[in-house]
Amino acid sequence: MDEISALSAFAALSQATRLQTFRLLVSSEPEGVAAGELARLIGVPQNTLSTHLSILANAGLVHGARHSRSIVYRADVGRLRELALFLVKDCCGGRPDLCAPFFADLSPSCSAQEAAMPDRVFNVLFLCTGNTARSILAEKILAKVGGGKFRAFSAGSHPKGVVNPFALKVLEDAGYPTDGARSKSWDEFAGPEAPDMDFVFTVCDNAAGEACPHWPGQPMTAHWGIEDPAAVDGSDIDKERAFVTAFRYLKNRISAFAAIPVERLDRMTLAARLDEIGQMEGATKTKSEA
């Protein structure tokens, strides 16, 4: 997180109703709270709360998704993590042992070292057909928001061999890494020398419908399909706008994923959560439909 983004988040939280709303949504993760119920709990008119939620959403702190007749709001825990890390990443000269009281307050059951250094790093592979746009965006987003808990990869069933320049531009403009980005075949991750994947996510409907290689390690899979920004015709502005939209949809999904305590959930519960993420705003088909 850069200073401008941090200031935007702090400004959004600098009003009592918005701060109370955000803290309530954080405590209600991962289920979220419907807008009407939020207004009742906070004790403000729904139109007033709507204004506050819009400010929080513009700062990237909350997001809403329609469920039946209601809009359910959730805190963006990934964004909260970025904000907290922005404040404390240089704590005590980079020595987490000196920040023990801070970490103890966050998690009394674990030591400062455990809070700062997760026990395990999970390998995550994002797949699409050409490995030129969506899967590249997803790989680089998780590389930044994963907080050291995830190692991100991407590949394609029929790689084009070149990364779309709009994908690189949108990542760079948003302050995300682009180093090492390349279009490659998913066969690289199916051989005996490849790292075992813990999660494999398809981000395009074509890849979800294809027969995948056998992945070592029996990873959990889910389909997080969104529209292909590279398929948009028109001016460069139109094309870049499509990539910005794809970036936003993927960032919302990946932030929600990064906030899941994956090491503490059973596979059935975790699978349900992964499928729910795939149905967030911008979803195309489900994996079974694809």
C-alpha positions as CSV (number, residue, x, y, z in Angstrom):
1,M,0.0,0.0,0.0
2,D,1.3,3.5,-0.9
3,E,0.8,6.6,1.1
4,I,-2.0,8.0,-1.1
5,S,-4.0,4.8,-0.6
6,A,-3.3,4.8,3.1
7,L,-4.5,8.4,3.4
8,S,-7.7,7.5,1.5
9,A,-8.4,4.6,3.9
10,F,-7.7,6.7,7.0
11,A,-9.9,9.5,5.7
12,A,-12.7,7.1,5.2
13,L,-12.4,5.8,8.7
14,S,-12.1,9.2,10.4
15,Q,-15.8,9.5,10.9
16,A,-17.6,7.8,13.8
17,T,-20.4,6.1,11.9
18,R,-18.0,4.8,9.2
19,L,-15.5,3.5,11.8
20,Q,-18.3,1.7,13.7
21,T,-19.6,0.3,10.4
22,F,-16.2,-1.0,9.3
23,R,-15.5,-2.6,12.7
24,L,-18.9,-4.3,12.7
25,L,-18.2,-5.7,9.3
26,V,-14.7,-6.9,10.3
27,S,-16.3,-8.7,13.3
28,S,-18.9,-10.3,11.0
29,E,-16.5,-11.9,8.6
30,P,-16.8,-14.0,6.5
31,E,-20.6,-13.9,6.4
32,G,-21.0,-10.1,6.0
33,V,-24.1,-8.1,6.9
34,A,-27.1,-7.0,4.8
35,A,-27.4,-3.3,4.3
36,G,-30.8,-3.1,6.1
37,E,-29.4,-5.0,9.1
38,L,-26.3,-2.8,9.1
39,A,-28.5,0.3,9.3
40,R,-30.5,-1.2,12.2
41,L,-27.4,-2.2,14.1
42,I,-25.6,1.1,13.7
43,G,-28.8,3.1,14.4
44,V,-28.9,5.3,11.3
45,P,-31.3,5.7,8.4
46,Q,-30.5,3.4,5.5
47,N,-29.9,6.3,3.0
48,T,-27.4,7.8,5.4
49,L,-25.6,4.5,5.8
50,S,-25.6,4.1,2.1
51,T,-23.6,7.3,1.8
52,H,-21.1,6.1,4.4
53,L,-20.8,2.6,2.7
54,S,-20.0,4.3,-0.6
55,I,-17.1,6.2,1.0
56,L,-15.8,3.1,2.5
57,A,-16.1,1.2,-0.7
58,N,-14.3,3.9,-2.7
59,A,-11.4,3.6,-0.2
60,G,-11.4,-0.2,-0.9
61,L,-12.3,-1.1,2.7
62,V,-15.7,-2.8,2.0
63,H,-17.5,-4.4,-0.9
64,G,-21.1,-5.3,-1.4
65,A,-22.7,-8.2,-3.4
66,R,-26.3,-8.9,-4.1
67,H,-27.9,-11.9,-2.4
68,S,-31.5,-12.4,-3.3
69,R,-33.2,-9.1,-2.5
70,S,-30.5,-7.7,-0.3
71,I,-27.0,-6.3,-0.7
72,V,-24.6,-8.0,1.7
73,Y,-21.6,-6.0,2.7
74,R,-18.2,-7.4,3.8
75,A,-15.0,-5.8,5.0
76,D,-12.1,-6.2,2.7
77,V,-9.8,-8.0,5.1
78,G,-7.0,-8.0,2.6
79,R,-7.1,-4.2,2.4
80,L,-7.2,-4.0,6.2
81,R,-4.1,-6.2,6.3
82,E,-2.3,-3.9,3.8
83,L,-3.2,-0.9,6.0
84,A,-1.9,-2.5,9.1
85,L,1.3,-3.6,7.4
86,F,1.7,-0.1,6.1
87,L,1.7,1.2,9.7
88,V,3.9,-1.5,11.3
89,K,6.2,-2.9,8.6
90,D,9.1,-1.0,9.9
91,C,8.1,-1.6,13.6
92,C,11.1,-1.6,15.9
93,G,13.6,-1.5,13.1
94,G,12.2,-4.6,11.4
95,R,12.6,-6.7,14.6
96,P,9.2,-8.3,15.3
97,D,10.5,-9.6,18.7
98,L,10.5,-6.0,19.9
99,C,6.9,-5.6,18.8
100,A,5.7,-8.5,20.9
101,P,3.0,-6.5,22.8
102,F,1.5,-5.4,19.5
103,F,1.3,-8.9,18.1
104,A,0.1,-10.3,21.5
105,D,-2.8,-7.9,21.4
106,L,-3.7,-9.1,17.9
107,S,-3.4,-12.8,18.7
108,P,-2.9,-13.7,22.4
109,S,-2.6,-17.3,21.5
110,C,0.5,-17.0,19.4
111,S,3.9,-15.5,19.7
112,A,5.1,-12.4,17.9
113,Q,7.3,-14.6,15.7
114,E,4.4,-16.9,14.8
115,A,2.2,-13.8,14.0
116,A,4.9,-12.3,11.8
117,M,5.9,-15.6,10.1
118,P,3.2,-18.1,9.0
119,D,4.1,-21.7,9.4
120,R,3.4,-22.6,5.8
121,V,3.4,-21.1,2.4
122,F,0.7,-22.3,0.0
123,N,1.3,-22.7,-3.7
124,V,-1.5,-21.2,-5.9
125,L,-1.8,-21.7,-9.7
126,F,-4.1,-19.5,-11.8
127,L,-5.1,-20.8,-15.2
128,C,-6.6,-19.4,-18.4
129,T,-6.3,-20.3,-22.0
130,G,-3.6,-17.9,-23.3
131,N,-1.9,-16.9,-20.0
132,T,-1.7,-13.4,-21.3
133,A,-4.2,-11.4,-19.3
134,R,-6.4,-12.6,-16.5
135,S,-4.2,-15.3,-15.0
136,I,-1.2,-12.9,-15.2
137,L,-3.2,-10.3,-13.3
138,A,-4.2,-12.8,-10.7
139,E,-0.7,-14.1,-10.2
140,K,0.7,-10.7,-9.6
141,I,-2.1,-9.5,-7.4
142,L,-1.7,-12.5,-5.1
143,A,2.1,-12.0,-5.1
144,K,1.5,-8.6,-3.4
145,V,-1.6,-9.2,-1.2
146,G,-0.7,-12.7,-0.1
147,G,1.4,-11.4,2.8
148,G,4.0,-14.1,2.4
149,K,1.4,-16.8,3.0
150,F,1.0,-17.7,-0.7
151,R,3.3,-18.3,-3.6
152,A,1.6,-17.4,-6.8
153,F,2.0,-18.9,-10.3
154,S,0.1,-18.7,-13.6
155,A,-0.1,-20.7,-16.8
156,G,-2.3,-21.4,-19.9
157,S,-3.6,-24.4,-21.7
158,H,-2.6,-22.8,-25.0
159,P,-0.2,-20.0,-24.1
160,K,0.3,-17.2,-26.5
161,G,3.9,-16.7,-25.4
162,V,3.5,-13.0,-24.8
163,V,1.9,-11.0,-21.9
164,N,-0.8,-8.5,-23.0
165,P,0.8,-5.0,-22.6
166,F,-2.4,-3.6,-21.0
167,A,-2.1,-6.2,-18.2
168,L,1.4,-5.0,-17.4
169,K,0.3,-1.3,-17.6
170,V,-2.7,-1.8,-15.3
171,L,-0.5,-3.7,-12.8
172,E,2.3,-1.1,-12.9
173,D,-0.2,1.8,-12.6
174,A,-1.7,0.2,-9.5
175,G,1.7,-0.4,-7.9
176,Y,1.8,-4.2,-8.4
177,P,4.9,-6.2,-9.4
178,T,5.3,-7.3,-13.0
179,D,8.8,-8.8,-12.8
180,G,9.0,-12.3,-14.2
181,A,5.6,-12.1,-15.9
182,R,5.6,-14.5,-18.9
183,S,3.1,-16.6,-20.9
184,K,3.7,-20.3,-20.4
185,S,2.1,-23.7,-20.6
186,W,0.4,-25.4,-17.7
187,D,2.6,-28.4,-18.6
188,E,5.4,-26.7,-16.6
189,F,3.4,-27.4,-13.4
190,A,2.4,-31.0,-14.2
191,G,5.8,-32.7,-14.2
192,P,7.7,-34.4,-11.4
193,E,10.0,-31.4,-10.8
194,A,7.2,-28.9,-10.5
195,P,6.1,-27.6,-7.1
196,D,3.1,-29.2,-5.6
197,M,0.1,-26.9,-5.9
198,D,-2.3,-26.4,-2.9
199,F,-4.8,-24.5,-5.0
200,V,-5.6,-24.3,-8.7
201,F,-8.1,-21.6,-9.9
202,T,-9.4,-21.2,-13.5
203,V,-10.2,-17.6,-14.4
204,C,-11.6,-18.2,-17.8
205,D,-14.5,-20.4,-18.9
206,N,-12.5,-22.1,-21.7
207,A,-9.8,-23.3,-19.4
208,A,-12.4,-24.5,-16.9
209,G,-14.0,-26.7,-19.5
210,E,-10.7,-28.3,-20.7
211,A,-9.2,-31.5,-19.5
212,C,-6.4,-30.4,-17.1
213,P,-3.2,-32.3,-16.5
214,H,-2.8,-34.3,-13.3
215,W,-1.6,-31.9,-10.7
216,P,0.8,-33.4,-8.1
217,G,-0.4,-33.0,-4.5
218,Q,-4.2,-33.1,-5.2
219,P,-4.8,-29.3,-5.0
220,M,-8.1,-27.8,-4.2
221,T,-9.7,-26.2,-7.3
222,A,-12.3,-23.6,-8.0
223,H,-13.6,-21.6,-11.0
224,W,-13.3,-17.8,-10.7
225,G,-14.3,-16.9,-14.3
226,I,-14.5,-13.2,-15.4
227,E,-14.9,-11.7,-18.8
228,D,-11.7,-11.6,-21.0
229,P,-10.5,-8.0,-21.1
230,A,-8.3,-8.9,-24.1
231,A,-11.4,-9.6,-26.1
232,V,-12.6,-6.0,-26.0
233,D,-12.5,-4.1,-29.2
234,G,-12.2,-0.3,-29.5
235,S,-9.8,2.4,-28.6
236,D,-6.9,2.0,-26.2
237,I,-8.9,3.7,-23.6
238,D,-11.7,1.1,-24.0
239,K,-9.2,-1.7,-23.7
240,E,-7.5,-0.3,-20.7
241,R,-10.8,0.2,-19.0
242,A,-11.6,-3.4,-19.5
243,F,-8.3,-4.5,-17.9
244,V,-8.9,-2.1,-15.0
245,T,-12.3,-3.8,-14.4
246,A,-10.8,-7.3,-14.6
247,F,-8.1,-6.2,-12.2
248,R,-10.7,-5.0,-9.7
249,Y,-12.8,-8.2,-9.9
250,L,-9.7,-10.3,-9.4
251,K,-8.4,-8.2,-6.6
252,N,-11.7,-8.5,-4.7
253,R,-11.6,-12.3,-5.1
254,I,-7.9,-12.7,-4.2
255,S,-8.2,-10.4,-1.2
256,A,-11.2,-12.5,0.1
257,F,-9.1,-15.6,-0.5
258,A,-6.0,-14.3,1.2
259,A,-8.2,-13.5,4.3
260,I,-9.4,-17.2,4.7
261,P,-7.7,-19.1,7.5
262,V,-7.0,-22.0,5.0
263,E,-4.9,-24.0,7.5
264,R,-7.8,-24.1,10.0
265,L,-10.7,-25.1,7.8
266,D,-11.7,-28.6,6.7
267,R,-11.7,-29.3,2.9
268,M,-15.5,-29.3,2.6
269,T,-15.8,-25.9,4.3
270,L,-12.9,-24.5,2.4
271,A,-14.3,-25.7,-0.9
272,A,-17.6,-24.0,-0.2
273,R,-15.7,-20.7,0.6
274,L,-13.7,-20.9,-2.7
275,D,-16.9,-21.5,-4.7
276,E,-18.5,-18.5,-3.0
277,I,-15.6,-16.3,-4.0
278,G,-16.1,-17.4,-7.6
279,Q,-19.6,-16.0,-7.5
280,M,-18.5,-12.5,-6.5
281,E,-19.2,-9.5,-8.7
282,G,-18.2,-10.0,-12.3
283,A,-18.6,-13.8,-12.4
284,T,-19.2,-15.5,-15.7
285,K,-20.1,-19.2,-15.6
286,T,-19.7,-21.7,-12.8
287,K,-17.1,-24.4,-13.3
288,S,-19.9,-27.0,-13.9
289,E,-21.7,-24.8,-16.4
290,A,-18.4,-24.2,-18.2
